[in-house]
């Protein structure tokens, strides 16, 4: 599945053209998360022993430290990372590295992250996210009023929400600025009380 969404309504300004070939933002630096790391105040500067052990350890840093950066997440063979369940209003890229996509297991909680107004972009690539439960829209990923969104090579499974988008919800208010949403190679197996078991 390769889909690029760029639609306009009468109450929106014209949306920027986009496709699955739209260039991604260039990060100002890269943080690292991996199974050999440890959650210390100085973690994340490099892969291996210098990495953070959890995604939460990076995302809990001050906003000015993570805004505009990417986070390289190494797969943990046979194990899953815990979901940080953090609300973000900064721009960030979550990038799985390696042949196997890293797994996040939300253990019946969720979403993995919620991205709210204030972020210029949000990118997630090469990740598996499962067992999220959300009260509202978006079981595993909830992205609101973010001008550029790229979700590529994601597997979202066993997620549920009480609103729309059992796996993913990307929503915009009427006054949203020019926006582009790129979706590529997504796999869903979820439930929702309303529209879209995969995404809405």
Phi, psi and omega in degrees: 000123174229114184226133171244129182252121176212085185241149180238149172239169185296338183265000179253158166286164181299139182274146178295138177296140179208161178206181178291355176258005179298127181299142177278154176301148178273118183288150178285335175196169179238127171268162183230136175234131181198163185292341180269356184274181178217145181278091178239165179301335183258007187288160171100357185285338181205169178285174178078221184294340180273355181286163168279152180277334181229154175295326180301325181298328176279313186289341177277359176292162177305147185305321183290344178278331184250345180298127179082012183251170171246157178235113179272121187245117181272141179294147176250103186304124177078358182230166179234147174283150172283151178279130182289334179052055186246142171268129183244143167232031177235161179274130183206155175240127176255112190237114173288139180238150180101171182295319180267136177287133175301147182251133171245125179246113184275357173052043178082006177240173179160183001290172172306305171216155169243128180251122186244172182310135184126332176279138176278332179203162172215130180232134172225128183223143168056057181226152169244129180230132185218161173056049175261145174227128184229138172269098186128204182274149172076093182296315184249327178225128178235117187233117187240130170052044180249117190302321179235124179229130175230119179237111190224135177055057180244143171242117182242117186221156176052040178251152178213154176211162180273351179250225180257154178077075182303324179263309186221139170233126173240116187227150181227139172282164184299333184267013183299144178288180176311133188223151179218129178236122179247124178238130182211131175054065180249141178234130185231145168206088191214177176228153179211154179284342184231231188274145167079090177289336177269293181210160179221000000 
